[in-house]
Amino acid sequence: MPRRAPKVKGLFTALLTPFDGEGRADAGRAADLVRFQVSKGADGIYVCGSTGLGPMLGVDERKAITEAAVGAAGKVPVVVQVGCADTRSTVRLAKHAEKAGAYAVASLTPYYYRPGELAVAKHFGAVSKAVTLPLLAYNIPQFTGNNLLPETVAALADAGTIAGVKDSCRDLPQLLDLIDRVPEGFVVMNGAEEYGLFAMMSGADGLVSGGANALPELMKSMVAAEMKGAHQGAIEAQARIRGFKALVRASPIPSYYAILRARGLDCGSPRRPFLGLRRAESDRLISTLRRLGFLSPSG
């Protein structure tokens, strides 16, 4: 019987990874950030993905962040992105996530090299066989160099290898083709906030959002409104999301760290080669967000 992931729906925060003053992944701050997200209505937490700088983290760091997130999330489901450039390491992290109590695992397509569709399909098969948790494929070809095509996703779904997909390909026709091809009960989570509403109206089950780290209330307002059928409210929230994303487009991940700091959650600075915002840049961003009503005067 194919594994399903019915709790993967709504708003999942693509959790950023906090770092301490020495540049090490900080599990304690990660737990604080998870609790903040849960308090603001996140339906789930997605750790060690692109926003979480998963490919930049060491294996032990990824394990520590996973354990912290699961421990802090309570009843809120945690999906752990375990994908690595190689299958063996991905399997090891998937087994750890299962032992740690994750609800599901997700895996990038293997990155850097381009082994071909058959090799990528066998990669997902190996991960699926290694754990009893639901497995989601994570497609972000602009980073990995490997595009997981809708027909491949559908075949993996029909075979019971994967329970869902996080699609961040930023190709609307491909997303629509994917939604049309997959079987009933298969989870499709969109990872592009700029057209999150369109994706949900077209059949996606929800949004995995990096911007939710900084403004979970904004992302939740759009997702919740659409799930309730309050289309006008969802349209208005989507417009504001597009406005917010335009403000942080030049440096989204460093901007999320700066915004969280202004909100009283110091997550340090992103790992190099990312550079944190300069003080003047941060002050200008926070001032603009407050002036436009994205943040209150106190954060």
Secondary structure, DSSP 8 states (H G I E B T S, - for coil): -----TT--EEEEE----B-TTS-B-HHHHHHHHHHHHHTT-SEEEESSTTTTGGGS-HHHHHHHHHHHHHHHTTS-EEEE---SSHHHHHHHHHHHHHHT-SEEEEE---SS---HHHHHHHHHHHHHH-SS-EEEEE-HHHHS----HHHHHHHHHTTS-SEEEE----HHHHHHHHHHS-TT-EEEE--GGGHHHHHHTT--EEEESGGGT-HHHHHHHHHHHHHT-HHHHHHHHHHHHHHHHHHTTSHHHHHHHHHHHTT-------TTS----HHHHHHHHHHHHHTTSS-TT-
